[in-house]
Amino acid sequence: METVINYGVWSLVPLVFSLVTAFWTRSAIFSLFAGCLIGVLMLGFDPSASFMGLDPAGGLVRLFAASLDGEFIRICVIIIFIGILFELFKRAGVLLAFANKVSKTGTSPKKVKFTTWLMGFFIVDDYFSPLMTGPIMRPLTDGARVSREKLAFILDSTTASVCVLVPFMSWGAYIGGLIAKEGGPINGADEAIGLFAASIPYNIYPMLLIIFTMLICLEIIPDFGFMKKAETRAREEGKVLRDGAIPMVSDEGGDIFEQKFEKAYLLWDFAIPIIIVFGTVGVTYFMFGSLMILEAFIMAVIYLGTSLYVKKYVKDFSDLTEIGVTGAKSVMSAIIITALAYSINTVTKGLGAAEFIMVFSEDFMTPQLLVATTFFITAVISFSTGTSWGAFALMIPFVLPIAYGFSGGVAHDPIVYKALAAVVGGGIFGDHSSPVSDTSVLSSIGAGSDHMDHVITQLPYALVVGSTTIAIYLVI
């Protein structure tokens, strides 16, 4: 869109409708699509935006075509290659082998809980982590009389919270894509991911949650609330599940634990691909000032695919292709949300939403209030919808223009870092604590716990950490 039309308060209608619909339907994809449709209809009634036309279907096609540019394609390819790499890890059997090694560190309650917590730093994926760590550690936690609710809490607290602190994974690529699409002083995905990486030290909620969970595991902080009752029951009665509980069972992710081959080569098929990824990103950043994330994952996939082919862990090129297709399918929902997020950003820019927000908020919004309020609103959205990624897509178009205004249009400024971190941290709150969050469900599955027991026992912990985060944002 070449011309920006300022619709005043009406410019917020697509985003506000998306937010309300997200609360009602608990579906980020449907909500974002509905917001895009409304934006297309609004733009279609203005002659200067006539390329949209009055036809909603045609307008949507043109909207997606205008929004999904080269940067979007780059972000999607990064996400796809991450999915392929994890599928190759599964075929190599290294994920199971690595989890088995970590599980041998001890059997006392503290050691078992701490080992479970520690594994979250090595299996950096919000889906694989609970599905791998849970079944591996469950016999040990049951033997140590640790409640299934506590196991689920540890799994849930070390999934998305860890992923979001690693800027070179799919989370960083996704958030970077949203930042890049918003434009302003940021040009391109690499700069956007660099901005996200710079905001990590201000991302208080996930860091605080990880530390809090560690202190709970080491029993430095005593259990309280519903979790205390669950732990007392498990310790004194030996009941890791309450009477009448319905533990989650699922075959999802079960192929991770199938030993397809006699030996898994942790050095060649696990350590080296990870070194390739982080080494390539680090070297290219310091040598060229650019984070070549896509190139890093392509190199890792090529290396691991070749390694598995040489060892006959894949039958032929058709088998290798099938692994790639499966990996791409596993991240398809992320790509859909990314596409819709890009599109709604295009709509809000065309309607002049950023300009209206800046003018409306400049008289009363302070940097501290912006950060604390951003965290709270994003947390509510994420909790209600069960998706942090959807919350990011809804909030970043609101927050970044205001933050850029406070910074004088400078991207690398503390207020921009804090505002972005508040969006990300608020999304992690909901991803961690919401009963409809996919990672919460997967944590219940991995732990073999009753899902609502998991949600109820961990919610007081999440609220304590979330409230502390807001208090810190109000004073820093």
Secondary structure, 3 states (H helix, E strand, C coil): CCCCCCCHHHHHHHHHHHHHHHHHHCCHHHHHHHHHHHHHHHHHCCHHHHHHCCCHHHHHHHHHHHHCCHHHHHHHHHHHHHHHHHHHHHHHCHHHHHHHHHCCCCCCHHHHHHHHHHHCCCCCCCCHHHHHHHHHHHHHHHHCCCCHHHHHHHHHHCCHHHHCCCCCCHHHHHHHHHHHHHCCCCCCHHHHHHHHHHHHHHCHHHHHHHHHHHHHHCCCCCCCHHHHHHHHHHHHHCCCCCCCCCECCCCCCHHHHCCCCCCCCHHHHHHHHHHHHHHHHHHHHHHHCCCCHHHHHHHHHHHHHHHHHHCCCCCCHHHHHHHHHHHHHHCHHHHHHHHHHHHHHHHHHHHCHHHHHHHHHCCCCCHHHHHHHHHHHHHHHHHHHCCHHHHHHHHHHHHHHHHHHHCCCCCCCHHHHHHHHHHHHHHHHHHHHCCCCHHHHHHHHHHCCEHHHHHHHHHHHHHHHHHHHHHHHHHC
